[in-house]
């Protein structure tokens, strides 16, 4: 049984967010909406389709997002940035976002301890590479490495420096800021 909190009173609209996201990131395969406490939601929409109604393949409910619920939410569109050499590199050396951090604070990866280093090195190589890049960034004295978290502002600024579009949701539109 689907609760009334999920399905609207007419049973033809489904709200996809139950709370306001803190950041929306668009990438080549869709979007990630970031919420507090590390929660996130992913989907296939682009900025062009994000607020448009869409039908689910399994039933006839129309899904919508309440534009008012996203009012003022910052967004970053990485699609253009990752097409450049600079953006492709930033994917690996840029920090992660922690939407709960105040501006200027960094959520540093502690360690890695010996057990974590072994676990990273035993993987398919992806994590070992990230761990090595993180160690290099620490040795170079960079503010945040690829396994550290930064605030929304620092995350968006970092991506903007590598060609991403950033902005805020205003009136159901993704408004770009320069």
N, C-alpha and C positions, 0 to 999 in steps of 0.2 A: 504494500500500500504506500503510495507516495503522499507525503505530508503536504498540507496546504501552504506551509512555508516555502516549499519548493515549487509547487505548481500554483499558478494564479487561480483566482476564483472561477474563471471561465474554462479552465482546463485546456486552454489553447496557447498559453504562454508560460515559458519556464525562465526564471531568472537565474543567470549563471553565477553571479557573485552574491554571497550572503553578507559580505562586508566590503568596505571600500579598500581597493588596493593602494599600496604606497608607491608602486612603480610598475609601469608596463614596459616590457622590452620586446621589440619585434626583431625577429631573426629570420633566416632563410626558410625555416620550416614552420613558421607561425609566430606565436607570442608566448611570453611567460608573464603572468601577473604576480607580483611579489606582495605578500602580506606580512604582518608582524610575526615574530617568533619563528622565522624560517619557513613559513608556509607559502606555497605558491600553487598556481594553477596554470596549465598550459593548454593551448589550442592551436588551431590552424588558421585563424583569422589574420588579416593584414590591417594596417590602419584604414584602408579603403573599405573593408568589409566588417570592421569590428562592431559597429552599432547597427548594422543592417539585420533585419530578421532573417532567420534561416530555418529550414525544415530539417528535422532529424530523419535519418533514413529508416529508423525502426518504428516510427509512429508519426502521427500527424501534428504533434505539438510544434509550435513555432518558438524558437529560442530567441531571446532578446537580452540585451544588456541595458540596464537603466543608465542613460547618459548622465543623469544628475548624480548618481552614485560615484561616477568617475570624475566629476567636476574638480578641476584643479590638480588632478593627479599628473605627476611628471611622467614623460615617456621618452624612450630612446629607440631609434630605428637603426639597427646595425646592418641592414641588408646592403646598403651601398658601401659602407665602410669595409666590410669583409671582402669586397671585390678588389681592394687595393692591397699592395704589399704591406704597407704600414698597418692596416687593419688586420690582415691575416696574422701578422706578428703579435699584435696587441691581444689577440685571442689567447695567446699562450703566456705572455708576460704581464698583461694587465691584471689588476686585482679583481676579486669577486665583489659583489655588492652585498652589504648587510643593511637592510632598510631600517633597522632599529638604531643604527649608530648616529650620534650627533656629528655635525660637520667637524672635520679635523681629527676625529678619533680613528684609530686603526685597530681592527680585531685581528691580532697577530696569531698566526699558527704557532703554537708552542711546540718546541721540539724541532725536528722529529726525534723521538727517542729511537733506540736501536731496533725495537720491535716494529715500529712504524716504518723505519727505513727498509727493513727486510721485507715487510709486506708490500711496500711500493716497488721494490726491485723485483719481486717475484711475479708481479702482474705482467700484462702483455707488453709493458714498456711505456705505456702512456703515462701512468702515474709516476714511474721512475723519472721520466723526462720532466714532468711538472715539478717534482721534488728537486731535481738538479737545477732547473731554472729558478726555483724559489731560493735555493742556497746561493746561487750566483747573485740574485738581487739583494740578498742579505749582506753578502760580502762587499757589494758595491755601495752599500749604505742607502739603498733606495727606500723611500717612505713606506711603500707597500709592495709585497711580492705577489706572484700569481696565486698563492694559496692564502693570502690575507684578505680580510673584508674591509671595505671602505664605505663611507656614507653615500647616499644617493647622489649628492652634489659632486663629490669626487669621482664617482663612477661615471656619471653622465659627462662631466668635463673631460675625463680621460678618453672616452669614446669620441666625443666631439673633436678632440685634437687629432683623431685618426679617421675623420670623415663621416661620422654618424650624424644623423639629424636628431635634434632633441627639442622638447617643447612641453606643453601642458595641454590637458583636455579642457576645452572651453566650449560650452554649449553643444556637446555631442560631436565636436570636431577635434582632430589632433592638430593643434596650432603650433607651427614650428617657430622657434626663437632663433635669432642669429647670434 
